[in-house]
Amino acid sequence: MKKTLLAAALLSSVIAAQAEPVTYSIDPSHTFVTFEVVHFGTSTNRGRFDKKEGTVQIDRAAKTGKVELTLETDSINTGVAPFNKHLQSKDFFNTAEHPTAKFVGDKFTFDGDKVTAVSGTLTLLGKSQPVTLKANRFNCYQSPMLKREVCGGDFETTIQRSQWGMTYLLNMGQPDDVRLLVQVEAVKQ
């Protein structure tokens, strides 16, 4: 009887330990936030944010999590300096008044152990709107370089920039839809 109680207590403590959230720090060298927007129905303009930071918490047993990702909006990079300056202006990101954009996701959707979507709020230009990022792939692995667990994946969504008040050239045929692609890897702390 004592052995059964001891085994049950040990199993209970193992299950409880697995049900705790694990915190990961976003690795900026393996995390990229990019956007794509069609340019007057012809080509696709692309850009990224070079400066970002954040954390991810995942509780695989409870199927819950939280992600906080902050982007420095003046780090926008299209590869064309004059275009970067225009995107930093009041016509678009207004980086002087809004130096950061932030995504806080607090609803994780799982398929088994794999995250399939993260829903939360994107705050941009001082306005917050709901956003769901769909996972195209999600994986965790033991990094041979860092000797720690790393989790991440490729996530995407399409937003309408007008929801945040970014309406420049909408009346002249420039599309409202912006495709966001978030490639993220985060290191267990």
C-alpha positions, -999 to 999 in steps of 0.1 A, spaced: 0 0 0 28 24 9 45 17 -25 13 25 -43 9 58 -25 45 67 -31 42 59 -68 10 79 -70 27 108 -52 57 107 -76 35 105 -107 14 134 -94 46 155 -89 58 146 -124 25 156 -140 24 188 -119 59 197 -130 50 192 -167 20 214 -164 40 245 -156 46 272 -182 81 273 -197 96 307 -206 116 313 -238 133 345 -249 130 354 -286 163 350 -304 166 381 -326 191 364 -349 165 338 -358 134 359 -356 121 380 -385 89 400 -389 83 408 -425 54 423 -444 41 422 -480 18 445 -497 8 446 -534 19 478 -551 -10 492 -572 -19 457 -584 15 450 -600 44 440 -579 48 431 -542 66 455 -518 83 438 -489 100 449 -457 110 438 -423 117 451 -388 153 447 -378 150 453 -341 127 432 -320 125 415 -286 101 394 -267 92 363 -247 71 332 -252 55 311 -224 42 277 -233 25 252 -211 21 221 -234 2 201 -208 -24 228 -202 -24 238 -239 -19 274 -230 7 301 -237 15 338 -240 37 356 -264 49 392 -263 67 406 -293 78 442 -295 91 458 -328 110 490 -331 91 507 -359 120 529 -370 140 497 -377 118 491 -408 140 480 -437 129 475 -473 164 477 -487 157 512 -501 166 541 -478 141 567 -492 112 541 -490 122 533 -454 120 571 -445 86 573 -462 73 543 -442 87 559 -410 67 591 -417 32 601 -406 18 586 -438 25 551 -425 42 541 -392 47 576 -377 78 563 -358 84 596 -341 51 594 -322 48 555 -321 83 541 -318 71 505 -312 44 481 -323 35 452 -301 18 418 -304 5 401 -273 -9 367 -279 -27 349 -251 -47 323 -268 -28 293 -282 -44 267 -304 -28 233 -303 -30 201 -324 -13 176 -300 19 192 -289 21 215 -319 10 251 -318 -13 258 -348 -23 294 -341 -18 322 -317 -45 349 -312 -41 382 -294 -38 419 -299 -16 439 -322 -10 475 -311 1 498 -338 -1 536 -341 -17 536 -306 -46 514 -316 -51 478 -306 -70 453 -328 -74 415 -326 -51 394 -348 -47 356 -352 -14 343 -365 -17 309 -382 13 285 -377 26 270 -409 51 249 -389 60 247 -352 87 227 -336 109 224 -305 144 210 -306 175 207 -285 200 233 -299 235 217 -304 250 252 -302 231 266 -272 227 233 -253 191 244 -246 157 238 -260 145 261 -288 109 264 -300 96 283 -329 79 283 -363 66 303 -392 34 322 -385 13 344 -408 -18 365 -411 -33 392 -433 -45 424 -418 -62 455 -431 -39 485 -423 -69 509 -422 -80 492 -389 -50 510 -373 -56 543 -392 -30 537 -419 -50 549 -449 -24 566 -471 -33 561 -508 -62 538 -501 -84 562 -521 -60 559 -551 -61 521 -554 -33 511 -530 -45 479 -513 -56 477 -477 -44 441 -472 -10 436 -457 4 401 -453 25 396 -421 50 368 -418 66 360 -385 95 336 -384 103 331 -347 127 310 -326 129 314 -289 154 299 -264 143 283 -232 154 303 -201 
